[in-house]
Amino acid sequence: MQGARVNLKGWQQAAVAFGSAFGALLDPRRADLIAALGETTGKPAFQRVLQRMRNSAEGRDVLLERPRVISTQVSHAWDMPQDTFGAAYAQFMGSRNFSPDDRPPVRFMDTDELAYVATRAREVHDFWHVLFGLPTNLIGETALKVIEFEQMFLPMCMLSVVGGSARFNEKQRTLFFQHYFPWASKAGLKCTDLMSVYYEKHFHEDLDEVRRNWGIIPCPDPKRSSV
């Protein structure tokens, strides 16, 4: 992880942040640009997350053992019984042909510990999709960014919400702000500190049980309920 890092001066960070923001607006599919934007604008937020993890017993275990959400370390999720958190994660990834190895590396954090926190934040993203029951379309990703902002206060998350909602058509925009945004605002505040959870040690537990334990409010079906 250390070998991939690039140390930037203040003006260089600003230049990378500006260029990444501009490029991401032109092509929101550029995960590398979105990642660079998150790193160059998110250092204070990651420092706060790091402190919270240090203050949590489970968070300290994560920092000590530094688990990675990569195929060689999470493959046992595919062996978990039905209705467990691990099985739900495996189904989520398999049904979309996703690989946990596809995340771009962290490059612009000052220390190895901050680089790991930024890496962890990036790699648990799909766990949060499973826990909150969110799709991976534009609305689902934008709603998850609301939750990520409330959990970590990363400027990139709010910029992603603004950018994502700007790309909605009129029907999507109405659905998002009437249903998804109010729910996500509530869900992100109500749940536990999700960066201090050692998810891999809970793969064997019932999905509904871990949701209750962590205060997770799954996204209601917009066709069935109002938020």
Order of alpha helices (4+ residues) and beta strands (2+ residues): alpha-alpha-alpha-alpha-alpha-alpha-alpha-alpha-alpha-alpha-alpha-alpha-alpha
